[in-house]
Amino acid sequence: MKNYESDIAKKIEASWKSYYKEVPKSQVEVSWRDFEKHFSKRKWKDSRKHFFKVSGAAAVLLFLFTGYLFLDIYNSNIHVVNNSYIDKEIILPDGSLVLLKPNSEINYKGSFKNLRGVDLIGEAFFKVVKDNSKVFKVKTGATTTTVLGTSFNVSQERGLKDVKIALYSGEILVSVIGRAESWSIIPGERFVYEKDKIFIEKFENDLSFQPGVEFIDVNNVEFKNLLDFLEERFDYKFQKNIYTKNKHVTLRVNKSDSIKQVLNILSIINKFNYEINSKTKEIKILKK
C-alpha cells in the first residue's frame, strides 16, 4: 500500500527548498482582481452561512454522539447469570437486594440515576429500597411489576410467558403486555399468568428466606402450603394426594437444607415415605 502522507510530506519539503522567481506586484494585483470577480462578497456570505450551518449540525451530532458515549461508558449495562446451585445475592445501585435463583439471569444499568429496575429471565427474590420519587420495575417477557419499596418474588418459566409473582411485604402493581388493565397485589397474594389466563391466589407469606436469615420456623402451617414453598425453592413437583390433605406441620427449614433433608424430617414427623424422580423432578408422597 502506498504511503500517501509520506509522499505529500516529501513534495512539500521539495517545494519549500525550491527556488522561484519573484512575481511582479502588478501581476499579483491583476490576479487578485480576477479572483474577486469569480468569488463575490455575496457568494462568500452565502457560503459562510452554509459553512456555519454544516459545521453547526456537525457540532450538534458530535455533541450527541459524545454524550451517548459518555452515558454508555458511565452507565453501562450489567448482566448477571447464576449458573450455580444456590441463590446468588446481588446489591443493585440503589441498595436494593436481589436473590437470583439458579439458572436465572438479570440485566440492569450500572447507575439508577434516572430509572430503577431490572430485566429478569428465570426467578429472583427482590427486597427493594423505598424511593417515593422513583418507582422500581421488574420486566419479564410478558409482565412488568412496578413497586416503590417492598419484597416479592418473580418466577418466569423459561421459554414460556408464564409468570408467578408472590408479594411478601408492601404493594405492587402488575401489568401484562397486550392488556390495558393492571393488577394490584397485597402481601400474601400471588399473581399468576399461565397459558394466557390471569388469577390471584393466596399463599403463606411467612415461608420466605429473608436476607441474612439462615432458617425458617414453620409453625402449624398447612402441609399443602409447605409443599408449594418446597416446589418453588427446589424446582420439584409434588404429586399431592390424600396423605397431604388436611394436615398441618411444624418444623425448622434451614437455608442450607437439601430437598432430601427436608423430606427426611417430614417423613418422620408425618409418618410417610417418599419417592424422588430426579429425571422428571417429581416427588411422590406414599403412606407407610
N, C-alpha and C positions, 0 to 999 in steps of 0.2 A: 504494500500500500504506500502511495506517495505521501511524503510529509509536507503538506502544503504550507503549514505555518513556517517551517524551516526555509522553504523556497521564497516566501514573501519577505522574511527577515533578511535574506541574502540580497534580494533585489533592492530593498530599502537602504541597506548598508552601501550597496554599489552606487545607487543614485546619490546618496549623501556625499560620497567621496569623489563623484564625477565633477568635471569642470564644465561650466556653461557660460556662454557669452552673456553679458549684461544686456537686458532688454531696454530699449529707449523708453523714457517716460511718456512720450507722445503715443506710442503704441500701446502702452498699458492703459492710458485714458480711453483710447478707442475701444479696447477690449471690454472695459467696464461698462461703457455706454451700450454696447451691443448686448451685454448680459442683462442690463436693466430693462431693455426693450422686451426681451423674452420672459422676464420674470418681474412683472409689475408689482406695485405695492399691494394692490387688491388681491392678486393671486397669492402673495405671501401671507396676507391677512387670512384668506380662506384656508390656506394650507396650514397656517398656525393654529386656527380653530380646529381643523381636522386632526392636527397633531395632538392638541391637548385633549380632544375627545378620545382619541385612540389611547393615548398614554393614561388618561383618567380611568378609562374602562379597564385597561391593563392593571392599573394600580388597585382598583376595586377587586378584580379577580385574584390578584396576588394576595391582597389582604384576606379575602375569603378563604383562599387556599391555605395560606399560612395559619389562619385562625382555625381551620379544620384540622390541620396537622397538629396544632397546639392542643386542641381538645382531644384529638385521638391519642396523642402521646401521653398527656397528663390525665386522661380519664379513659384508660384502655379497658377493654373487655377482659373479664376474668372467668375462666372456665374451669370448673372443679368436677372431677369424676371420682366416685367412690368404688374402687374395684376390690375392696376388702370385704371381710365377712362381718364387720361390726360398724356401728354408726360412726360417721366422721363429723366432728364438731368444727363449725366454721363461724367465725365472727365477721359480720358484714361491716362496711364502712361506718354505719350509724350506730354500731354496737349491738345490733340485733343478732340473735343466735340461731344457727341452723344446725339441726342434727340430720345430716344427709345419710339416707339409708343405703345399704349395699346395692350395687348395680344401678345407681341413680347418678344424676348429674345436674348441675345448675350453671347458669350464666348470669353475671351481673357486672355493673360498672365499678371501676376502682374508686369512684367518688359518688356520693349520693347528694351532691350539692343542689341539683335541680329536681331529680326524681329518685324515689326509693323503690326498689323492687328487684325481683329475680325471674328468670325463665327456668322452669323446672321440667325435667324428664325423669320419671320414676316417683320416688317418695321421699318426703322430708318433713320433719317437725320444726315449726318456727316459733320462736319467742321474740316478738317484735317490740322494740323500744318505742314508746309513745312519742309522737310528734304531731301536735294539732295542726301545724302548718303544712305538713306533707304526708299524704297517705302512702301506704306501702302496698305494692301489688305483687301477687304471685301469679304468673301466667303458665298455663299448660297448653297442650294442643287444642283444647276445647273450652277451657274456662279461665276466668280472671277473678281472683279473690282479692278484695280491697279491704284494708284494715288501717287503723291508726296505731293501736298498740294492743297486742293480745297474744295468746298462744294457741296454736292449731296445727293440725297435721293434714298434709295434702298427699294423696296417693293416686297416681295415674298408671293404668295398665299399659305396659309397653306395647306399642304397635296398635293401640286402640284409643278411642276418645274417652273411654270410661274413666271417671274420676270420683274419688271419695274424699270429702273434706270434713274433718271432725274438729269441732271447736271445744277447747278446754277452758278458756277464760276470755273475757272481753266480748267483742261483737264483730262479725264480718259480713260483708256483702258479696254475694257470688253472682256473676253473670256468665252466660253461655253464648258462644259465638253463634250468630244467626237467630237469636231470640231477643225480643225487646225488653222483657221483664227481668228483674233481678230478685234474688232471694236473700233475706236477712236471717242469719243463723245466730242462735244464742247458745251459751255453754251447755254441754250435754246433748247437743244435736249434731247429726251428721248429714251433710248434703251428699246425695248420691246421684250421679249422672251415669246411667247404664243403658246401653242399647237405645240411645236417643230418648230415654224416659228419665224423668226427674222426680225424686221423692225425698222427704226428710224423715230420718229415723232417730230414735233415742239411743244413747249408749252410756256406759259407766265412765264419766269423765275423770274419776279418780285413778283409773288404770292407765297411768302415763308416767314414763320416766322423765321427771323434770331435770334440767341441767344441774349437775352436782349431787344428785340423789342416786345412790347405788342400789336401792331396793324399793319395792312397793309392798305395803302391807294390805293384803286383800282381806277385808272384813265382811263376812256374811254376804258375799256377792253371789248373784245367780250364776250357776255353773255355765250356762249358755253365754252370758256376757264375758266371763273369763276366757272361754274358748274363742270368742270373737277377737279378744285382745291378743291371744296367742297366735291366731291366724295372721293378724296384721304384723306382729312382731317377728315371727319366724317364717312367714310366707308359706304356710302349710294350710291345707283344708281339712277340717274335721267332718267326718261322716256322723252327724248328730243323730241320736236315736233315743229310745225310751229311757236309757240309763243316764242320760244327761238332762232330762226334763225334771222340773220342779225340785231341783237340788240347789243347795247353797254351799259355799265353800269359804274357808278362812285359812290363809297361809301367807308366807312371805316369798315374793319372787325377786331374786337378785338380778341385777343388770347383767352379770356375767354368766347366768344360768343358760344352759342349752335347752332345747325343747325336750330332750330325753330326761334331763334332770328334773324339769318341772313335772313331766308326766309321771316319773317315778314317785314323786311326793304325792301327786294327786291320786295315783292308783292305790297308795297305802291308805290315804285319808278316806277315799270314797269306795274302796274295795272293788276295783275293776281292773281289767287287763287292757292292753292297747297294742295295736299293730301299726308300724310306720312303713309306708311305701316311699322310699327315697326317690324312686323314679318318677312316680306320679305326684309326689309331695302331698299324699293323703294320709290321714290318721283315722283308724277305726277304734272306737271305744267298745270294749267287749265285757260282758258280765263274767265274773269269776265262777 
